[in-house]
């Protein structure tokens, strides 16, 4: 991790997320909100990682926040939440860890590959659980509100 202030991490991740959103062909009206989602997610991850040095928990909380803000933007801007969630969470995906796992396997360094692979697996699981929890909560709240409105 670099020694930049958190707001610089926010700015760079904001721009990167907009780039991913453009690459994924997100509607133009969602680019700035998507950038905000990714910037907040990465800034929270960076802040927590520096404070706790716990990669799995930092990714989990950042994914929770990315998914929560995505759901709120989806309701506000009348777009699917995935338009904000996918670009916002891409920065948290442990790509270097996946690469290093494969590199260790090719180099026949199986103990390092297992260690790095397990770490990547747990980080990926924490990202998935963070998104799943918020999405399920919003879907449940929506179903409850629809049942109350139907009565």
C-alpha positions as CSV (number, residue, x, y, z in Angstrom):
1,X,0.0,0.0,0.0
2,X,1.2,3.5,-0.8
3,X,1.7,6.2,1.6
4,X,-0.8,8.6,0.0
5,X,-3.6,10.3,2.0
6,X,-7.0,8.6,2.0
7,X,-8.6,11.3,-0.2
8,X,-6.0,10.7,-2.9
9,X,-6.9,7.0,-2.8
10,X,-10.6,8.1,-3.2
11,X,-9.8,10.3,-6.2
12,X,-7.8,7.7,-8.0
13,X,-10.3,4.9,-7.3
14,X,-13.1,7.2,-8.4
15,X,-11.5,7.7,-11.7
16,X,-10.6,4.0,-12.1
17,X,-14.2,3.0,-11.3
18,X,-15.5,5.3,-13.9
19,X,-13.1,3.7,-16.4
20,X,-14.5,0.2,-15.5
21,X,-18.1,1.5,-15.8
22,X,-17.3,2.9,-19.3
23,X,-15.7,-0.4,-20.2
24,X,-18.8,-2.3,-19.0
25,X,-21.0,0.0,-21.0
26,X,-22.9,1.5,-18.0
27,X,-25.4,4.2,-18.9
28,X,-23.7,7.7,-19.0
29,X,-26.0,9.0,-16.2
30,X,-24.5,6.4,-13.8
31,X,-20.8,7.0,-14.4
32,X,-20.3,9.6,-11.6
33,X,-22.4,7.7,-9.1
34,X,-20.5,4.5,-10.0
35,X,-17.2,6.4,-9.4
36,X,-18.4,7.5,-6.1
37,X,-19.3,4.0,-5.1
38,X,-15.9,2.7,-6.1
39,X,-14.1,5.6,-4.5
40,X,-15.9,5.1,-1.2
41,X,-15.4,1.4,-1.3
42,X,-11.7,1.6,-1.9
43,X,-11.2,4.4,0.6
44,X,-12.9,2.4,3.3
45,X,-10.9,-0.7,2.5
46,X,-7.6,1.3,2.5
47,X,-8.5,3.0,5.8
48,X,-9.5,-0.3,7.5
49,X,-6.5,-2.2,6.1
50,X,-4.1,0.4,7.5
51,X,-5.9,0.4,10.9
52,X,-6.5,-3.4,11.4
53,X,-4.1,-5.1,8.9
54,X,-7.0,-7.6,8.4
55,X,-7.5,-8.1,4.7
56,X,-10.6,-10.3,4.9
57,X,-12.5,-8.0,7.3
58,X,-11.5,-4.9,5.4
59,X,-12.8,-6.3,2.1
60,X,-16.0,-7.5,3.8
61,X,-16.9,-4.2,5.2
62,X,-15.9,-2.4,2.0
63,X,-18.1,-4.8,0.0
64,X,-21.0,-4.2,2.5
65,X,-20.7,-0.5,1.9
66,X,-20.3,-0.7,-1.9
67,X,-23.4,-2.8,-2.0
68,X,-25.4,-0.6,0.3
69,X,-24.5,2.6,-1.6
70,X,-25.3,0.8,-4.9
71,X,-28.7,-0.2,-3.7
72,X,-29.4,3.3,-2.6
73,X,-28.3,4.8,-5.9
74,X,-30.3,2.1,-7.8
75,X,-33.5,3.3,-6.0
76,X,-32.7,7.0,-6.5
77,X,-31.6,6.8,-10.1
78,X,-34.0,4.0,-11.1
79,X,-31.3,1.7,-12.4
80,X,-30.4,-1.9,-11.6
81,X,-28.1,-2.1,-8.5
82,X,-25.6,-4.2,-10.5
83,X,-24.8,-1.1,-12.7
84,X,-23.1,0.4,-9.6
85,X,-22.0,-2.7,-7.7
86,X,-19.9,-4.4,-10.4
87,X,-17.7,-1.3,-11.2
88,X,-17.5,-0.4,-7.5
89,X,-16.3,-3.8,-6.4
90,X,-13.8,-4.5,-9.2
91,X,-11.1,-2.5,-7.4
92,X,-11.5,-4.9,-4.4
93,X,-11.0,-8.1,-6.3
94,X,-7.7,-9.7,-5.4
95,X,-6.2,-9.9,-8.9
96,X,-2.6,-9.8,-7.8
97,X,-3.2,-12.6,-5.3
98,X,-4.8,-14.7,-8.1
99,X,-1.8,-14.0,-10.3
100,X,0.7,-14.9,-7.6
101,X,-1.2,-18.2,-6.8
102,X,-0.9,-19.2,-10.4
103,X,2.8,-18.1,-10.5
104,X,3.6,-20.2,-7.5
105,X,1.9,-23.2,-9.0
106,X,3.9,-22.8,-12.3
107,X,7.1,-22.5,-10.2
108,X,6.2,-25.7,-8.3
109,X,6.1,-23.7,-5.0
110,X,3.0,-25.5,-3.8
111,X,3.1,-24.4,-0.2
112,X,3.1,-20.7,-1.2
113,X,0.4,-21.4,-3.8
114,X,-1.8,-23.0,-1.2
115,X,-1.3,-20.1,1.3
116,X,-1.9,-17.4,-1.3
117,X,-4.8,-19.3,-2.9
118,X,-6.5,-19.7,0.5
119,X,-6.1,-16.0,1.2
120,X,-7.5,-15.1,-2.2
121,X,-10.4,-17.6,-1.6
122,X,-11.3,-16.0,1.7
123,X,-11.1,-12.5,0.4
124,X,-13.3,-13.4,-2.6
125,X,-15.7,-15.0,-0.2
126,X,-15.8,-11.9,2.0
127,X,-16.6,-9.8,-1.1
128,X,-19.4,-12.1,-2.1
129,X,-20.8,-12.3,1.4
130,X,-20.8,-8.5,1.7
131,X,-22.7,-8.0,-1.5
132,X,-25.1,-11.0,-0.7
133,X,-26.0,-9.7,2.8
134,X,-27.0,-6.2,1.6
135,X,-28.8,-7.5,-1.5
136,X,-30.8,-10.0,0.4
137,X,-31.7,-7.4,3.1
138,X,-32.9,-5.0,0.4
139,X,-34.9,-7.7,-1.4
140,X,-36.5,-8.8,1.9
141,X,-37.4,-5.2,2.8
142,X,-38.9,-4.7,-0.7
143,X,-41.0,-7.8,-0.4
144,X,-42.3,-6.8,3.0
145,X,-43.1,-3.3,1.8
146,X,-45.0,-4.7,-1.2
147,X,-47.0,-7.0,1.0
148,X,-48.0,-4.1,3.3
149,X,-48.9,-2.0,0.3
150,X,-51.1,-4.8,-1.1
151,X,-53.1,-5.0,2.1
